[in-house]
């Protein structure tokens, strides 16, 4: 596969010695890179703080900044700034 076709398709061919290589998707090649930021359903190195979605009540883990934002909003009597990805998507559609 040419470099131009590879760039257009978002793939990168992996060269094997003497074998025909199957192209791989960029997401497969980059799977070990930094994950997207945002709430997770399980604690991670960055998302260590438990927070409940105010709409559905599901438990999520967020980073310290997100927890501080949610705490500050609660102290001020504002709507919580955090919504889980499912509720956020449902709200926007």
N, CA, C and O of each residue as an XYZ file, in Angstrom:
372
protein
N       0.867     -1.173      0.000
C       0.000      0.000      0.000
C       0.904      1.223      0.000
O       1.889      1.278      0.737
N       0.573      2.175     -0.809
C       1.399      3.380     -0.887
C       1.171      4.256      0.337
O       0.170      4.114      1.040
N       2.106      5.157      0.581
C       1.969      6.075      1.720
C       0.753      6.970      1.574
O       0.104      7.306      2.565
N       0.438      7.361      0.333
C      -0.720      8.223      0.090
C      -2.000      7.474      0.438
O      -2.861      8.004      1.141
N      -2.128      6.242     -0.054
C      -3.323      5.447      0.243
C      -3.405      5.174      1.736
O      -4.488      5.199      2.320
N      -2.266      4.914      2.346
C      -2.238      4.660      3.783
C      -2.742      5.872      4.556
O      -3.517      5.720      5.501
N      -2.320      7.059      4.173
C      -2.748      8.282      4.852
C      -4.235      8.532      4.657
O      -4.923      8.952      5.588
N      -4.735      8.277      3.452
C      -6.143      8.514      3.153
C      -7.029      7.548      3.931
O      -8.075      7.941      4.447
N      -6.617      6.286      4.015
C      -7.423      5.287      4.696
C      -7.218      5.292      6.202
O      -7.955      4.623      6.926
N      -6.229      6.036      6.685
C      -5.957      6.062      8.115
C      -5.331      4.769      8.593
O      -5.478      4.392      9.756
N      -4.630      4.087      7.696
C      -3.979      2.835      8.064
C      -2.487      2.974      7.873
O      -1.998      3.903      7.230
N      -1.788      2.036      8.444
C      -0.352      2.012      8.268
C       0.027      0.549      8.060
O      -0.295     -0.305      8.887
N       0.708      0.264      6.960
C       1.107     -1.108      6.678
C       2.297     -1.472      7.552
O       3.203     -0.666      7.763
N       2.276     -2.686      8.049
C       3.373     -3.193      8.845
C       4.172     -4.121      7.956
O       3.619     -5.046      7.361
N       5.464     -3.881      7.863
C       6.290     -4.684      6.981
C       6.830     -5.887      7.726
O       7.445     -5.753      8.784
N       6.597     -7.066      7.166
C       7.162     -8.300      7.691
C       8.247     -8.753      6.736
O       8.183     -8.469      5.540
N       9.214     -9.437      7.239
C      10.306     -9.895      6.398
C       9.821    -11.038      5.522
O       9.540    -12.131      6.013
N       9.726    -10.782      4.233
C       9.376    -11.801      3.271
C       7.906    -12.173      3.213
O       7.549    -13.030      2.405
N       7.038    -11.590      4.010
C       5.618    -11.914      3.989
C       4.816    -10.700      3.540
O       5.239     -9.558      3.720
N       3.659    -10.965      2.957
C       2.758     -9.870      2.610
C       2.121     -9.381      3.912
O       1.581    -10.176      4.681
N       2.184     -8.113      4.144
C       1.664     -7.554      5.396
C       0.226     -7.112      5.216
O      -0.153     -6.561      4.182
N      -0.573     -7.370      6.257
C      -1.943     -6.870      6.245
C      -1.945     -5.478      6.853
O      -1.320     -5.252      7.890
N      -2.634     -4.552      6.224
C      -2.697     -3.211      6.814
C      -3.483     -3.254      8.119
O      -4.406     -4.052      8.278
N      -3.107     -2.394      9.037
C      -3.798     -2.299     10.323
C      -4.425     -0.914     10.442
O      -3.914      0.068      9.904
N      -5.520     -0.864     11.143
C      -6.171      0.416     11.390
C      -5.340      1.232     12.356
O      -4.632      0.679     13.197
N      -5.423      2.533     12.240
C      -4.688      3.426     13.119
C      -5.068      3.154     14.575
O      -4.204      3.196     15.451
N      -6.340      2.878     14.845
C      -6.767      2.626     16.220
C      -6.109      1.374     16.792
O      -5.848      1.317     17.993
N      -5.838      0.378     15.965
C      -5.145     -0.819     16.433
C      -3.693     -0.507     16.771
O      -3.163     -0.993     17.770
N      -3.060      0.296     15.944
C      -1.665      0.630     16.162
C      -1.476      1.563     17.347
O      -0.454      1.506     18.030
N      -2.449      2.414     17.590
C      -2.340      3.402     18.651
C      -3.055      2.972     19.938
O      -3.258      3.787     20.837
N      -3.430      1.714     20.023
C      -4.209      1.249     21.170
C      -3.462      1.403     22.491
O      -4.089      1.547     23.541
N      -2.137      1.374     22.451
C      -1.370      1.477     23.683
C      -1.028      2.911     24.057
O      -0.328      3.148     25.041
N      -1.503      3.839     23.300
C      -1.222      5.247     23.594
C      -2.123      5.756     24.704
O      -2.974      5.027     25.214
N      -1.927      7.012     25.073
C      -2.685      7.654     26.149
C      -4.185      7.548     25.870
O      -4.631      7.945     24.794
N      -4.969      7.027     26.807
C      -6.414      6.937     26.604
C      -7.061      8.319     26.639
O      -6.489      9.290     27.134
N      -8.254      8.367     26.105
C      -8.989      9.635     26.114
C      -9.295     10.019     27.556
O      -9.495      9.163     28.417
N      -9.326     11.316     27.796
C      -9.666     11.790     29.134
C     -11.177     11.797     29.269
O     -11.902     11.976     28.291
N     -11.627     11.605     30.459
C     -13.049     11.615     30.734
C     -13.378     10.594     31.797
O     -12.495      9.871     32.261
N     -14.640     10.525     32.189
C     -15.041      9.589     33.238
C     -14.880      8.140     32.787
O     -15.035      7.823     31.608
N     -14.568      7.274     33.737
C     -14.446      5.850     33.458
C     -15.292      5.074     34.457
O     -15.593      5.570     35.542
N     -15.675      3.856     34.088
C     -16.498      3.041     34.983
C     -15.661      2.341     36.045
O     -16.201      1.837     37.030
N     -14.359      2.308     35.852
C     -13.458      1.669     36.810
C     -12.364      2.653     37.178
O     -12.004      3.498     36.358
N     -11.822      2.568     38.394
C     -10.741      3.478     38.768
C      -9.512      3.266     37.889
O      -9.171      2.135     37.543
N      -8.866      4.345     37.540
C      -7.625      4.302     36.771
C      -6.585      5.118     37.534
O      -6.866      5.671     38.597
N      -5.396      5.181     36.979
C      -4.339      5.954     37.637
C      -4.750      7.410     37.800
O      -4.459      8.029     38.824
N      -5.419      7.954     36.804
C      -5.833      9.363     36.874
C      -7.225      9.527     37.476
O      -7.450     10.439     38.272
N      -8.150      8.663     37.109
C      -9.530      8.759     37.597
C      -9.678      7.903     38.852
O     -10.024      6.724     38.773
N      -9.414      8.502     39.999
C      -9.445      7.775     41.267
C     -10.623      8.173     42.145
O     -10.847      7.562     43.190
N     -11.373      9.182     41.739
C     -12.417      9.748     42.602
C     -13.804      9.339     42.110
O     -14.151      9.542     40.946
N     -14.586      8.762     43.015
C     -15.922      8.288     42.674
C     -16.898      9.456     42.587
O     -16.880     10.362     43.420
N     -17.748      9.419     41.567
C     -18.764     10.451     41.382
C     -19.975      9.796     40.748
O     -19.839      8.999     39.820
N     -21.151     10.123     41.240
C     -22.384      9.557     40.688
C     -22.970     10.499     39.655
O     -22.948     11.718     39.825
N     -23.493      9.927     38.587
C     -24.199     10.731     37.584
C     -25.497     11.207     38.233
O     -26.247     10.385     38.758
N     -25.782     12.504     38.212
C     -26.991     13.008     38.872
C     -28.280     12.599     38.161
O     -29.362     12.717     38.735
N     -28.180     12.124     36.929
C     -29.379     11.761     36.174
C     -29.726     10.289     36.348
O     -30.853      9.959     36.719
N     -28.763      9.394     36.082
C     -29.048      7.956     36.138
C     -28.523      7.289     37.403
O     -28.918      6.164     37.710
N     -27.648      7.951     38.138
C     -27.131      7.409     39.386
C     -25.994      6.409     39.242
O     -25.556      5.832     40.237
N     -25.506      6.193     38.015
C     -24.391      5.264     37.823
C     -23.116      5.819     38.442
O     -22.895      7.029     38.464
N     -22.281      4.915     38.944
C     -21.017      5.300     39.557
C     -19.942      5.406     38.479
O     -19.768      4.496     37.667
N     -19.224      6.526     38.481
C     -18.103      6.747     37.568
C     -16.917      7.242     38.370
O     -17.064      7.707     39.500
N     -15.752      7.140     37.780
C     -14.534      7.635     38.402
C     -14.002      8.788     37.564
O     -13.933      8.703     36.338
N     -13.630      9.860     38.240
C     -13.169     11.076     37.563
C     -11.845     11.528     38.168
O     -11.420     11.039     39.214
N     -11.209     12.466     37.490
C      -9.946     13.008     38.008
C     -10.233     14.052     39.088
O     -11.387     14.415     39.320
N      -9.194     14.522     39.733
C      -9.327     15.466     40.845
C      -9.960     16.785     40.404
O     -10.735     17.378     41.154
N      -9.642     17.243     39.210
C     -10.190     18.511     38.715
C     -11.708     18.406     38.533
O     -12.447     19.311     38.919
N     -12.165     17.300     37.946
C     -13.608     17.108     37.742
C     -14.343     17.001     39.066
O     -15.442     17.534     39.219
N     -13.732     16.310     40.028
C     -14.347     16.197     41.357
C     -14.441     17.560     42.031
O     -15.463     17.882     42.637
N     -13.392     18.355     41.930
C     -13.396     19.693     42.532
C     -14.472     20.573     41.896
O     -15.159     21.323     42.589
N     -14.614     20.475     40.565
C     -15.646     21.249     39.864
C     -17.039     20.860     40.345
O     -17.877     21.726     40.598
N     -17.287     19.556     40.471
C     -18.591     19.077     40.922
C     -18.858     19.505     42.368
O     -19.981     19.883     42.702
N     -17.844     19.449     43.219
C     -17.997     19.859     44.623
C     -18.298     21.346     44.733
O     -19.151     21.759     45.519
N     -17.604     22.137     43.952
C     -17.804     23.595     43.956
C     -19.217     23.939     43.487
O     -19.868     24.808     44.068
N     -19.691     23.269     42.450
C     -21.040     23.520     41.945
C     -22.080     23.157     43.004
O     -23.068     23.872     43.175
N     -21.862     22.052     43.711
C     -22.803     21.636     44.752
C     -22.839     22.647     45.891
O     -23.912     22.944     46.416
N     -21.677     23.183     46.282
C     -21.612     24.190     47.348
C     -22.350     25.457     46.965
O     -22.944     26.122     47.814
N     -22.312     25.790     45.682
C     -22.945     27.021     45.201
C     -24.415     26.811     44.850
O     -25.106     27.764     44.489
N     -24.904     25.562     44.951
C     -26.303     25.287     44.647
C     -26.598     25.212     43.160
O     -27.751     25.342     42.748
N     -25.577     25.007     42.358
C     -25.758     24.913     40.909
C     -25.997     23.468     40.488
O     -25.754     22.540     41.259
N     -26.473     23.285     39.268
C     -26.612     21.943     38.721
C     -25.233     21.317     38.600
O     -24.267     22.002     38.263
N     -25.132     20.026     38.872
C     -23.825     19.366     38.756
C     -23.290     19.446     37.324
O     -24.039     19.216     36.375
N     -22.019     19.766     37.159
C     -21.450     19.879     35.816
C     -21.163     18.518     35.174
O     -20.916     18.434     33.971
N     -21.198     17.454     35.983
C     -20.882     16.125     35.468
C     -22.133     15.367     35.077
O     -23.111     15.333     35.824
N     -22.097     14.762     33.911
C     -23.106     13.816     33.455
C     -22.357     12.682     32.793
O     -21.363     12.915     32.105
N     -22.817     11.457     32.988
C     -22.130     10.328     32.376
C     -22.262     10.429     30.846
O     -23.158     11.112     30.349
N     -21.397      9.769     30.119
C     -21.441      9.849     28.649
C     -22.802      9.467     28.055
O     -23.242     10.079     27.082
N     -23.471      8.460     28.635
C     -24.781      8.036     28.107
C     -25.828      9.133     28.292
O     -26.572      9.446     27.363
N     -25.886      9.718     29.490
C     -26.871     10.766     29.762
C     -26.551     12.040     28.983
O     -27.458     12.741     28.534
N     -25.276     12.334     28.828
C     -24.866     13.505     28.056
C     -25.299     13.370     26.600
O     -25.760     14.332     25.986
N     -25.145     12.165     26.057
C     -25.554     11.910     24.669
C     -27.067     11.992     24.521
O     -27.570     12.559     23.551
N     -27.793     11.426     25.484
C     -29.262     11.455     25.437
C     -29.774     12.888     25.556
O     -30.758     13.255     24.913
N     -29.113     13.688     26.370
C     -29.522     15.079     26.569
C     -29.301     15.913     25.317
O     -30.092     16.811     25.025
N     -28.242     15.631     24.577
C     -27.911     16.437     23.393
C     -28.723     16.042     22.166
O     -28.761     16.786     21.186
N     -29.376     14.876     22.207
C     -30.156     14.467     21.019
C     -31.613     14.757     21.164
O     -32.393     14.472     20.255
